[in-house]
Every structure is written in C-alpha cells, then in structure tokens.
Amino acid sequence: MGASTVFYVIGSLVVVFLLGFLGYYAYRLFRVQGQLEESPSERFAAAMRADRDAMRGGAAGSTVAATDLAAPTSAVPDLFPPGGATSKVYESGPALKEITDETVFIKRGRDGEVIFQLGENPPMPLKFLLDARARKVLTELAEQATTDFGLQWGILASEDPDGRLKVTRIL
C-alpha cells in the first residue's frame, strides 16, 4: 500500500465524515423547522409593537385593550394562549420611571425565579440585581404580577408620563 493510497483513504474518510455531519444537522434543522410554534421572542416583539401602537393612540386591529385597576374575578390559567396579550392599567405603580424610561420585560418561571430585562440589556435574574432601589421596584412589580396572573407569567411593564403603570401579559 503506497503513500498516495493511504492519503486517498484518509481524505475520503474525512469527506464522508463532513458530509455525514452536515447531512445530520441539515436533517435536524428541517425537522425542527416544521415543528416550530410562535416563539416567546416573536410574542414579545408583537406585544412591543402593540404597546407602541397603543401609546401612539391605538392602531386599527390592535389586540391590546386596557382595563381599569381591579382584581381579576377568576384565576388566570397558567397556560396563556400564544399570540394573545392582555393589559392592565394601574393608576399608581411602583415608580418604574425612577429606574428606566423604557419598557421592562419580567418573567416568572415554573421554578419561581424572576428574570427581568431593561431595554436592550440581556435578561438577568432579579436576585442578582445590585441596585437596591431598582430591585425593590421590580420585586413589587413581580409580586403584583404574581397576584394578578398566577405563578407563571411573562409581562411587559411601562409607566406613562402621568404615572399610570401599564402591565401587558405576553406569556
């Protein structure tokens, strides 16, 4: 067996391995692509657009409707339908404007951990927030959301110039 034959065999094995690797991951990609539902990030983007449209005076076909401050008459189920969003407007809130002017995303998972995101910053667990005032405000907001929406939820919260707090459940 000559050196060129060994080189040919090794090269062929490398090519076969690469083709198998690429074929396997292409198959997985196509299989998963058919199973995808609307992702939480797409619902987040849709709720942000609806919130922006509502702040601009409402858009035709907007699915976001504001309600007055009132306790829910029945328990909200933990399985929130994808693509839907419900909003509540509170006359006073936990002074969200003191920490940010942007919309805040807060999520409470099945394990009870609260994760928040301010603006374009990456999401972070609330327990790791060092700013005591911001942690207090976001904890109060999370407690109110737990009272209103149950043990598992995802919300967008913003405060208008008049001090009214708008909370939109998206998850």
C-alpha distance (Angstrom), angle and dihedral (degrees) to the residues before:
residue distance angle dihedral
M1 . . .
G2 3.76 . .
A3 3.78 130.2 .
S4 3.81 92.3 -107.0
T5 3.82 91.2 54.7
V6 3.82 91.8 51.2
F7 3.81 90.2 48.1
Y8 3.82 89.9 49.3
V9 3.84 92.5 50.1
I10 3.81 93.7 47.9
G11 3.81 91.6 46.1
S12 3.80 90.8 49.4
L13 3.81 91.4 50.6
V14 3.81 91.4 50.6
V15 3.82 91.4 50.1
V16 3.82 92.1 47.7
F17 3.82 90.4 48.8
L18 3.82 92.6 49.8
L19 3.81 92.9 47.3
G20 3.81 90.9 48.6
F21 3.80 91.3 48.3
L22 3.81 93.3 49.4
G23 3.81 92.3 43.5
Y24 3.81 92.8 51.1
Y25 3.80 94.1 51.1
A26 3.81 92.6 43.0
Y27 3.81 88.3 53.6
R28 3.82 91.4 49.7
L29 3.81 91.1 48.0
F30 3.81 93.5 52.2
R31 3.80 91.9 44.5
V32 3.81 93.4 51.2
Q33 3.79 92.9 42.6
G34 3.80 90.1 62.8
Q35 3.80 92.6 50.2
L36 3.79 98.6 49.5
E37 3.76 119.2 119.6
E38 3.75 125.2 -169.2
S39 3.79 104.1 -58.6
P40 3.81 125.0 -134.8
S41 3.80 90.0 -111.0
E42 3.82 90.4 57.1
R43 3.82 90.2 49.2
F44 3.81 88.8 48.0
A45 3.81 90.7 52.6
A46 3.82 91.6 47.0
A47 3.80 91.4 50.1
M48 3.82 90.9 47.9
R49 3.82 89.8 52.4
A50 3.81 90.9 47.4
D51 3.82 90.6 48.3
R52 3.80 90.9 49.3
D53 3.81 91.2 48.8
A54 3.81 91.6 47.9
M55 3.82 91.0 51.2
R56 3.81 89.2 52.0
G57 3.77 91.9 55.6
G58 3.78 101.6 -80.0
A59 3.74 132.3 -67.8
A60 3.77 128.9 -122.5
G61 3.76 110.0 -93.7
S62 3.80 94.5 16.4
T63 3.81 111.8 158.7
V64 3.80 95.2 -156.3
A65 3.77 115.9 100.0
A66 3.80 123.5 179.5
T67 3.78 120.7 -135.7
D68 3.78 131.5 -166.9
L69 3.78 122.7 -101.6
A70 3.77 105.2 -79.8
A71 3.75 137.1 132.6
P72 3.80 113.1 -102.6
T73 3.80 112.7 -98.2
S74 3.79 91.9 -140.2
A75 3.76 135.0 22.5
V76 3.78 113.9 -85.6
P77 3.81 110.4 -124.7
D78 3.80 117.2 -117.6
L79 3.81 91.0 -129.5
F80 3.79 102.0 77.3
P81 3.81 114.1 -168.9
P82 3.83 113.4 -108.6
G83 3.77 116.4 -107.4
G84 3.79 94.6 19.3
A85 3.77 124.0 110.3
T86 3.77 131.2 -172.6
S87 3.77 125.2 -164.8
K88 3.76 136.0 -156.5
V89 3.77 125.8 -167.7
Y90 3.79 118.4 -153.2
E91 3.80 121.5 -163.5
S92 3.80 90.1 -137.7
G93 3.74 131.2 17.7
P94 3.79 140.9 177.3
A95 3.85 93.6 -69.1
L96 3.79 96.0 -94.4
K97 3.83 90.2 171.5
E98 3.82 88.8 69.0
I99 3.79 91.5 68.8
T100 3.83 103.9 30.2
D101 3.79 144.1 -4.5
E102 3.80 91.7 -148.6
T103 3.79 130.3 85.0
V104 3.80 113.1 -86.5
F105 3.80 123.3 -142.2
I106 3.82 115.5 -151.3
K107 3.80 126.2 177.0
R108 3.78 131.6 -175.0
G109 3.78 113.7 -160.4
R110 3.78 132.9 -156.0
D111 3.79 90.7 -90.6
G112 3.83 90.8 56.7
E113 3.80 95.3 -112.0
V114 3.79 114.0 142.2
I115 3.81 117.1 -142.6
F116 3.80 123.4 -172.6
Q117 3.79 137.2 -171.6
L118 3.79 125.7 -161.2
G119 3.81 114.3 -160.4
E120 3.80 113.9 -53.5
N121 3.82 94.4 -18.0
P122 3.80 116.2 115.1
P123 3.83 118.4 -97.1
M124 3.79 115.2 -90.5
P125 3.82 136.0 -176.6
L126 3.79 111.1 -99.9
K127 3.80 91.9 -130.3
F128 3.82 89.4 66.5
L129 3.82 95.3 54.7
L130 3.81 108.0 115.6
D131 3.81 99.4 -166.7
A132 3.83 103.3 92.3
R133 3.83 95.2 -158.4
A134 3.81 93.3 49.7
R135 3.81 91.1 45.7
K136 3.82 90.4 51.5
V137 3.83 92.5 49.8
L138 3.80 93.8 46.9
T139 3.82 92.3 44.6
E140 3.82 90.3 53.6
L141 3.80 89.5 48.8
A142 3.82 91.3 49.2
E143 3.81 91.4 49.0
Q144 3.81 90.7 51.5
A145 3.81 90.8 48.7
T146 3.81 90.9 49.6
T147 3.80 89.4 51.3
D148 3.80 92.4 48.8
F149 3.82 102.5 36.0
G150 3.80 107.8 25.4
L151 3.78 132.0 -118.1
Q152 3.81 99.8 -40.9
W153 3.80 122.8 44.3
G154 3.79 147.0 126.9
I155 3.80 121.0 -143.4
L156 3.77 143.1 179.8
A157 3.79 113.7 -143.8
S158 3.79 129.9 -170.3
E159 3.76 136.5 161.3
D160 3.79 123.6 -138.1
P161 3.84 123.6 -141.0
D162 3.83 90.3 -95.7
G163 3.81 91.5 60.3
R164 3.81 97.2 -106.6
L165 3.78 114.2 143.2
K166 3.80 117.5 -138.0
V167 3.80 116.7 -161.3
T168 3.82 119.5 -172.8
R169 3.79 118.7 -170.4
I170 3.79 110.4 -144.5
L171 3.82 102.6 162.3
